[in-house]
Amino acid sequence: MRLISIYKLWLILVCTLIETAVADDVIQELLVVRPDGSWPPHEMYVNGELTGFHIELVQKVASTIPLKLKFESLPWKRAIEMLKKGDADAITYMGKTSEREEFGYFYDENVISKATVGFFIEKKHLNNIQFSGELSSLIPYSIGTVLGFSYQEEFDHMTSLNKINIAENEENLLKMLLAGRMQMAIGHVGDIGYHAKRMGVANQVIFLKPYLTEGREHYIVFAKAKGHNQLAKTFSEAMKAFKSTPEYLALQQKYGLDN
């Protein structure tokens, strides 16, 4: 009897392990690429762990489908190339442009955040640099940008501007500006403000008004090269449903985005 009981327990354990393995195989795992570094409060490293509003949001939505997500942090241009080639399933923090719509699926419900973008300078140069609101007024100045970033289509395509496109991220861009590598730079107001405060230089930089864009939408975008149209639709439907829940509001409140 004892041998029979042990055998039954062993059989139950084996069946449980098989069921778990099968279940894991059924749940699809996606490779999601993202811009390297910290972009608080949306995507950032805390004690070596990737977290932030975007990260938690897409993970929670994925779990309702269900999907598994594996995140890889890369220089932005490399991340974009991976999406183009189908080496990644999706990308976070991407603004929509006509060029990017050629290789990525943008669905309205897959907007994960909105941001204000503007030009910033060292305060000591405030009397020497003028911005009328017209991009042509910036022709006399050198403007630092992040490699591969899109800020606004008119600005992106304006070849008469002297753009210095060498920074790997916005923290690096801010350091370059303060080192005198360019006369001004363009960036996300919230992120630049965070980095300036953390670096103890918040009193040295200022954003020029008017801002270039307000409410610029960032998406999670799925790869056309992977044939992910249906997956993008499914994710957008799950995202729409999640945004109507108290859990979504709590997530916004957690990261101070409920204003």
N, C-alpha and C positions, 0 to 999 in steps of 0.2 A: 504494500500500500504506500509505503514511504517513497519507493522508487517511482511509482506511478504519479504521486503528487509532485515530486521534483520534476518529472518529465513534463507534466502539465504546466508548471510554472515556467519551465524553459521554453515550451512551445508558445506560451503567451508572450514572453519576452521577445522571442524571435519575430512573432507576428507584429508586435508593436513597433519594433525596429524597421521592419519592412514597410509598414504603413507610413512611418515617419519619413523614410527615404523616398517613397513614392510621392508623398505630399510635397516634399522639398523639390522633387523633379518637376512637378506640375506648376509650381509657382515660378514664373519667369523672372530672371534676374537681368536688370538693365544696367549698363555702364553709363553713368551721368557725369559729364565733364563740367568743370567750373573754372572761373578765373583764380589763379594762384593768389595766396595771401588772404588777408582779412578785410572784409567789407562790412563792418558792423552797422546796424544790428542784423543785417540780412544773411551774411555768410562770414564766419570768422572761426578762428581757432582759440579755444579756451582750454588751458592746461593740456595742449597738444591734441585736443579732440575737436573735430569739425562740428560746428553747431550754427545756430542762427535761425532767423525767421524762415528764410527760403528752405533751408535744409529740413527743418521740422515739418514745414508745410507740405513739401512734396513727399516726404516719407509717410506722413499721415494719410495723404490722399492715396499713395501707392498701396498702402496696407489694406485699403477698402476694396481694391480691385480683384485679387491681391497681386502685388508685384514686389520684388525685392530690388533695392537700389544699391549700387556700388558707386561711390563718388571718387573721382580722381581730380586732383587739383593740378592745373597746368598753366603755363603762360598762355594768355588769351588767344593769340594768333594760332598756337598749336592746337588749342581746344577747338577752335573753329574749323581748322583743317581736318581734325578727326571726325567732326560731325559731317562735313562735306563728303568725306571719303567713305563714311559708313563705319568707321572704326569705333564710333561711340553711338549709343542709342539716342541720347538726349543731351542738352546743355542747359544750364541755368543762367539767369541774369542777362539774357540777351534782349536788346532792343530791336524792334522790327524795322527793316529797310527793304526796299524792293529787291536789292541784291541778295539779301539773306533769305527772302521768301523763295528764291530759286532752289535752295537746298534744305530748307527747314519748314516744318509745319507749324504755323502760328495760328492758334485758336484763341478767341477772345477770352474764354473762361480760363485759359492757361496763363493769364497775367498773374504774376506772383508778387509784384510790388510796383510802385510808382516813385519817381525821383525828380528832384530839381537839379538842373545842370547849368553851370555858369562859368564865367571867366574870373580867375583870381590872380592877384598880384601881391607883391610886398607893399605894405602900407606906406613905406617911405617913398614909394614912387607914385603915390596917388595923384599928386599934382602934375605929374608928367605924362600920364597915360589916360587917354580919353576914350570912352566907348559911348557912342550915340544910340546904340541899339541896332544900328546897321552894321552888318559884318564887314562891309567895305571900309568902315572907320578903323578896322584893326589891321589893315594892310601894312602900316609902318612898323608893326611889332612882331617879334618872334613869339610863337605860341606853342607851349609844350602840350603833348597829348600822350595817351597810353597806347602802346602798340596794339593795333587791331580793333580799337574801340570805335564805335559809332556814337556820335553825340546828337546829331541832327543832320538830315540829309543835305540841306543846303550847305552847312558848314563842312560836312564830310567831302563834298564834291567841289568846294571852292578852291581852285588851284592857285588863285592869286594871293592867298594867305601864306605866310611863312610858318609852316607847321614843323615842329621838331618832334618827330614821332619815334622816340627812343625809350621812353619809360616803360617798365614792365608792369607797374601797378601805380595806384594813386599815392601811396606812401613814398615810393621812389620818385614820383613826379614832384611832390611837394619838396622833397630834399633837393632836387635839381633846381627848382625855382629859387630856393633860398641860397643855393650855391652860385647863383647868377648865370645858370646855363641858358635861361630864356627870360624874356621880359614879363611874360604872363603865361598862364596855363589854364586848361579847362578841365573841370571835374564835377563830380557829384557833391553837392553842397554838404550834405550830411556826412559823407565819408571823409571829405577833406577836413571838415570841422573836427571830426573825431581824431584824425591823425595829428592835426595841428595841436589840439589840446593835449593829447598823449605825449607829444614831443616837446611840450612846453613852449610852443611858438604861436599860440593862438592870437596873441596881440601883435604879431608881425605880418599877418596876412589878412586880406580883405577881398570879398567878392564884389565885382562890378555889377551895377544894376543898369538896365534890366537883365534878369537871368536869360540865358539862351532858350531854355525850355522849362516848363513846370508841368509836373504830372507825366513825365516820360515813362511809358510802360515797359516793364521788364517781364519776360516770359520764360517758362520752361518750354523749350523747342525740341521737337522730335525730328530725327533724320529722315529725309526723303530717300537717301541712298540705301536705307535699311527697309524701305517700304512700310514706314510706320504711320501711315495716314489713319488707319482704323484705331491703332493704339493711341494716337494723339487725340482722336475724337473721344475714345473711351475715357482717357485721362481727364479731358476737359469736362465731361459729364460728371465724373466723380469729383472734380474740383468744384464745380458749380454746386453740387449737393453739399460738399463739406463747408463751403463758404456760408451756407445758411444755418450752420449749427452753432450752439453756444461754445463748442470747443474751438472753433475758428476765432471767435471774439476773444476767448481766453488767451489764445496764442498771440493775437495782436497786442493784447494788454501786457503780456509777458515781456514783449520786446518794445513796448512804448510806441506802438504804431496804431493806436486806437483813437487818435485825435481826429 
